[in-house]
Amino acid sequence: MAEQGDTLVFHTSREKYATLDGVHHQMQLTFVINTPTMRVVNELGDYQSNHVSHSFDQYVVFDGNSHVLQDHGDASPRAIVLNKSVGSEYVELNLYNIPGPKGANATGVSVGGFEASSTHFLALFHTVDHSKVRSYTSYELEGYMEEELSHIRVRAERRDVMIAAVPRNQLSASQVEHITLYKYSDKNMTSSKPFMVRTGADRYMVLWNEYEIGTMKSYSFLQETFQVERRPLPVCGWQGQAVGRLGARRGIQPVGLRSDRLRGQGRLVQQHGDSAASVHAADQVIRLRMSG
């Protein structure tokens, strides 16, 4: 839910009454409300112009007077999809395409946040390495890591924490960037669904738990902060020393995505069961594309 001026947008999901085929289809549901009159001003028909089905997760932000929606779909489309309002219609853009047949409920992806910085739309999610999935059904990722994990019984999904970013003024597939904040697909660990919190102007914190596969041990990643900036940023090592500076390329203005994890690897942070939680130390600066 988001509000701008006299407009309140409530973006959620619904299960429809049975259609002619006898199926109760699930999909998104979007209300655009004029708050002085508290009347719904958008079309609420069977299929809205920003239709997504199934829609497993929904987010909404504003870009000026336009509302921008994000859904996690498994069929139409099978993607993390953005819809930006233009009058009564929408501009649609897939931020992350999900492999597999339309309607297979198992996607190997969960979405944890959606924000609008001063320059970019940012979608936070975690995902498996889809190259290690043989096929997708509505129940499981068949053959997931079957060769790598053939010697153990626990085949919990290893999910990388990622951000999909696209410039607010250039909604095209060629401008979408995928940035890995932390990689688990090559480890015997995995992440919980991550969440993103705005902590200041163009500054965000990402939070998630990490778990050791096959044991009761769980570790907390308490803080991963990043900042989107228009100017070049110094590139830092994990101790914080400047080791270089991003330079401009022709036609591209550097935009820094800076992340500063809590320093002090091995520092006791939180206790879970019989295991102590530690924080990984890392600094990184990632450049986002931005033309003009």
C-alpha positions as CSV (number, residue, x, y, z in Angstrom):
1,M,0.0,0.0,0.0
2,A,1.3,3.5,-0.9
3,E,-0.2,7.0,-0.9
4,Q,0.6,10.1,-2.9
5,G,-1.5,13.3,-2.6
6,D,-5.1,12.3,-2.9
7,T,-4.3,8.8,-4.3
8,L,-4.1,5.6,-2.3
9,V,-3.0,2.4,-4.0
10,F,-3.8,-0.9,-2.4
11,H,-2.0,-3.8,-4.3
12,T,-2.8,-7.3,-3.2
13,S,-4.0,-10.7,-4.5
14,R,-7.3,-12.5,-4.9
15,E,-9.0,-15.8,-5.8
16,K,-11.7,-15.4,-8.3
17,Y,-15.1,-16.9,-8.4
18,A,-15.2,-20.0,-10.6
19,T,-14.9,-19.3,-14.3
20,L,-16.5,-21.3,-17.1
21,D,-13.8,-23.9,-16.8
22,G,-14.8,-24.4,-13.1
23,V,-11.4,-23.1,-11.9
24,H,-10.9,-20.5,-9.1
25,H,-8.0,-18.6,-10.6
26,Q,-5.6,-16.6,-8.4
27,M,-4.2,-13.3,-9.5
28,Q,-3.3,-9.8,-8.3
29,L,-5.9,-7.2,-7.3
30,T,-5.2,-3.5,-7.4
31,F,-7.4,-0.7,-6.0
32,V,-6.7,2.9,-6.8
33,I,-8.6,5.1,-4.4
34,N,-9.4,8.8,-4.4
35,T,-9.0,9.6,-0.7
36,P,-11.2,12.7,-0.4
37,T,-14.2,10.7,-1.7
38,M,-12.9,7.2,-0.8
39,R,-14.1,5.9,-4.1
40,V,-12.2,3.4,-6.3
41,V,-11.3,5.1,-9.5
42,N,-9.7,2.2,-11.5
43,E,-11.3,-0.7,-13.3
44,L,-12.0,-3.8,-11.2
45,G,-13.0,-6.2,-13.9
46,D,-12.1,-9.9,-14.3
47,Y,-8.7,-9.0,-15.7
48,Q,-7.1,-5.7,-14.8
49,S,-4.7,-4.0,-17.2
50,N,-1.8,-4.9,-14.9
51,H,-2.9,-8.5,-14.7
52,V,-0.5,-11.0,-13.1
53,S,-1.4,-14.6,-12.4
54,H,-0.5,-16.3,-10.2
55,S,0.7,-13.4,-8.1
56,F,2.6,-14.7,-5.1
57,D,3.8,-11.3,-3.7
58,Q,2.9,-7.7,-4.4
59,Y,4.5,-4.3,-3.8
60,V,3.7,-0.7,-4.7
61,V,5.7,2.6,-4.7
62,F,5.1,6.0,-6.4
63,D,7.2,7.7,-9.1
64,G,5.8,11.2,-9.0
65,N,2.1,10.8,-9.6
66,S,2.5,7.4,-11.2
67,H,2.2,4.3,-9.1
68,V,4.6,1.5,-9.8
69,L,3.6,-2.1,-9.0
70,Q,5.7,-5.2,-8.5
71,D,4.5,-8.8,-8.6
72,H,6.1,-12.3,-8.3
73,G,4.3,-14.2,-11.0
74,D,4.5,-17.9,-12.1
75,A,2.6,-17.8,-15.4
76,S,1.4,-14.5,-16.8
77,P,4.2,-13.5,-16.7
78,R,6.6,-16.0,-15.1
79,A,8.8,-13.3,-13.7
80,I,9.4,-10.6,-11.1
81,V,7.4,-8.0,-13.1
82,L,7.1,-4.2,-12.8
83,N,4.0,-2.3,-14.0
84,K,4.1,1.5,-14.1
85,S,0.9,3.4,-14.5
86,V,0.5,5.7,-17.5
87,G,-3.0,7.1,-17.2
88,S,-5.3,4.1,-16.9
89,E,-2.8,1.8,-18.6
90,Y,0.5,0.3,-17.6
91,V,4.0,-0.1,-18.9
92,E,5.1,-3.6,-18.1
93,L,8.7,-4.8,-17.7
94,N,10.1,-8.1,-16.5
95,L,12.9,-7.5,-13.9
96,Y,13.8,-11.2,-13.5
97,N,12.6,-13.9,-15.8
98,I,12.0,-17.3,-14.1
99,P,12.6,-20.5,-16.1
100,G,10.1,-23.2,-16.3
101,P,6.6,-23.8,-17.7
102,K,3.8,-21.3,-17.1
103,G,1.8,-22.1,-14.0
104,A,4.4,-24.3,-12.3
105,N,4.1,-23.0,-8.8
106,A,7.6,-23.8,-7.8
107,T,9.8,-20.9,-9.0
108,G,12.9,-21.1,-6.8
109,V,12.5,-17.4,-6.1
110,S,11.1,-15.2,-3.3
111,V,10.8,-11.4,-3.4
112,G,11.6,-9.4,-0.3
113,G,11.3,-5.7,-1.2
114,F,10.7,-3.0,-3.8
115,E,12.0,0.6,-3.6
116,A,12.3,3.7,-5.7
117,S,15.6,5.5,-5.3
118,S,16.2,8.9,-6.8
119,T,17.4,7.2,-10.0
120,H,16.4,3.5,-10.0
121,F,13.7,1.0,-9.1
122,L,15.2,-1.7,-6.9
123,A,13.7,-5.2,-6.5
124,L,15.2,-7.4,-3.7
125,F,14.9,-11.2,-4.0
126,H,16.7,-14.4,-3.4
127,T,16.9,-17.2,-6.0
128,V,18.4,-20.7,-6.6
129,D,20.9,-21.3,-9.4
130,H,18.4,-22.3,-12.1
131,S,21.0,-24.0,-14.2
132,K,21.0,-26.7,-11.5
133,V,17.2,-27.4,-11.9
134,R,16.1,-30.2,-14.3
135,S,12.4,-29.3,-14.3
136,Y,9.7,-27.3,-12.5
137,T,6.4,-28.5,-11.1
138,S,3.8,-27.0,-8.8
139,Y,5.4,-28.9,-5.9
140,E,9.2,-28.9,-6.3
141,L,12.3,-28.1,-8.3
142,E,12.9,-31.5,-9.8
143,G,16.5,-32.7,-10.0
144,Y,17.8,-29.6,-8.1
145,M,21.5,-30.1,-7.5
146,E,21.1,-33.9,-7.8
147,E,24.7,-34.4,-8.8
148,E,26.3,-32.1,-6.2
149,L,24.0,-33.4,-3.4
150,S,23.8,-37.1,-4.3
151,H,25.7,-38.0,-1.2
152,I,23.4,-36.3,1.3
153,R,19.7,-36.5,2.1
154,V,19.1,-32.8,2.7
155,R,18.6,-30.9,-0.6
156,A,17.4,-27.6,0.8
157,E,17.5,-24.8,-1.8
158,R,20.7,-22.6,-1.8
159,R,19.4,-19.1,-2.6
160,D,21.6,-16.2,-3.6
161,V,20.5,-12.7,-2.3
162,M,20.1,-10.4,-5.3
163,I,18.8,-7.0,-6.5
164,A,17.3,-6.2,-9.9
165,A,17.8,-2.5,-10.7
166,V,16.4,-0.5,-13.6
167,P,16.6,3.3,-14.2
168,R,13.3,5.0,-13.5
169,N,13.5,6.9,-16.8
170,Q,14.5,3.9,-18.9
171,L,12.1,1.0,-18.5
172,S,13.5,-1.4,-21.0
173,A,14.9,-4.9,-20.7
174,S,18.3,-3.8,-21.9
175,Q,18.7,-1.5,-18.9
176,V,17.9,-4.1,-16.2
177,E,20.9,-5.1,-14.0
178,H,21.1,-8.1,-11.7
179,I,23.5,-7.6,-8.7
180,T,24.4,-10.4,-6.3
181,L,24.7,-9.2,-2.8
182,Y,25.7,-12.6,-1.4
183,K,26.1,-15.9,-3.1
184,Y,24.9,-19.1,-1.4
185,S,24.5,-21.4,-4.4
186,D,28.1,-22.7,-4.1
187,K,28.0,-23.1,-0.3
188,N,26.5,-25.6,2.1
189,M,24.3,-22.7,3.4
190,T,21.2,-20.8,2.3
191,S,19.4,-17.6,3.0
192,S,16.0,-16.7,4.4
193,K,13.8,-14.4,2.4
194,P,15.6,-11.0,2.6
195,F,14.0,-7.7,3.5
196,M,14.9,-4.1,2.6
197,V,14.5,-1.0,4.8
198,R,15.1,2.6,3.7
199,T,17.5,4.2,6.2
200,G,18.1,7.6,4.5
201,A,18.1,9.4,1.2
202,D,19.1,6.7,-1.3
203,R,20.4,4.5,1.5
204,Y,19.0,1.0,2.3
205,M,19.5,-1.8,4.7
206,V,19.0,-5.5,3.6
207,L,18.3,-8.0,6.3
208,W,18.2,-11.8,6.2
209,N,19.1,-15.0,8.1
210,E,21.5,-17.6,6.8
211,Y,21.3,-21.3,7.7
212,E,23.8,-24.2,7.5
213,I,22.3,-27.0,5.5
214,G,21.7,-30.3,7.3
215,T,22.2,-29.0,10.8
216,M,20.4,-27.0,13.4
217,K,22.9,-24.1,13.1
218,S,21.6,-20.7,12.0
219,Y,23.5,-17.5,11.6
220,S,22.2,-14.0,11.4
221,F,23.2,-11.5,8.7
222,L,22.0,-8.4,10.7
223,Q,23.1,-5.7,8.3
224,E,23.9,-5.2,4.6
225,T,23.6,-1.5,3.7
226,F,24.0,0.1,0.3
227,Q,23.7,3.5,-1.1
228,V,22.7,4.6,-4.6
229,E,24.6,7.7,-5.8
230,R,25.0,9.7,-9.0
231,R,28.7,10.3,-8.6
232,P,31.7,7.9,-8.8
233,L,32.5,6.2,-5.5
234,P,35.9,5.0,-4.2
235,V,36.2,1.2,-4.4
236,C,37.0,-0.1,-0.9
237,G,38.5,-3.3,0.4
238,W,37.0,-5.1,3.4
239,Q,39.3,-3.1,5.7
240,G,38.0,0.1,4.2
241,Q,41.1,1.2,2.3
242,A,40.4,3.0,-1.0
243,V,41.9,0.9,-3.8
244,G,40.6,2.7,-6.9
245,R,37.8,4.9,-8.3
246,L,35.1,4.1,-10.8
247,G,35.5,6.2,-13.9
248,A,32.9,7.4,-16.4
249,R,32.4,5.6,-19.6
250,R,31.1,7.2,-22.7
251,G,27.3,7.6,-22.6
252,I,27.1,6.2,-19.1
253,Q,27.0,8.1,-15.9
254,P,28.3,6.0,-13.0
255,V,25.8,5.3,-10.2
256,G,27.3,3.6,-7.2
257,L,25.6,0.9,-5.3
258,R,27.6,0.8,-2.1
259,S,27.2,-1.9,0.4
260,D,28.9,-1.9,3.8
261,R,28.4,-5.0,5.9
262,L,29.2,-4.9,9.6
263,R,33.0,-5.3,10.0
264,G,34.6,-7.8,12.4
265,Q,34.3,-11.3,11.0
266,G,33.7,-13.8,13.8
267,R,32.1,-11.2,16.1
268,L,29.3,-12.7,18.3
269,V,26.0,-11.1,17.2
270,Q,23.2,-13.4,18.2
271,Q,22.6,-16.9,19.6
272,H,20.4,-19.4,17.8
273,G,19.9,-22.8,19.5
274,D,23.4,-24.3,20.1
275,S,25.2,-22.1,17.6
276,A,26.6,-18.5,17.8
277,A,25.9,-16.1,15.0
278,S,28.7,-14.3,13.2
279,V,28.8,-11.4,10.8
280,H,30.7,-11.5,7.5
281,A,32.9,-8.5,6.8
282,A,32.9,-7.0,3.3
283,D,32.7,-3.7,1.5
284,Q,31.8,-3.4,-2.2
285,V,30.9,-0.8,-4.7
286,I,28.9,-1.8,-7.7
287,R,28.1,0.6,-10.6
288,L,24.6,0.8,-12.0
289,R,24.1,2.0,-15.5
290,M,22.4,5.4,-16.1
291,S,22.4,7.2,-19.5
292,G,22.0,10.9,-20.0
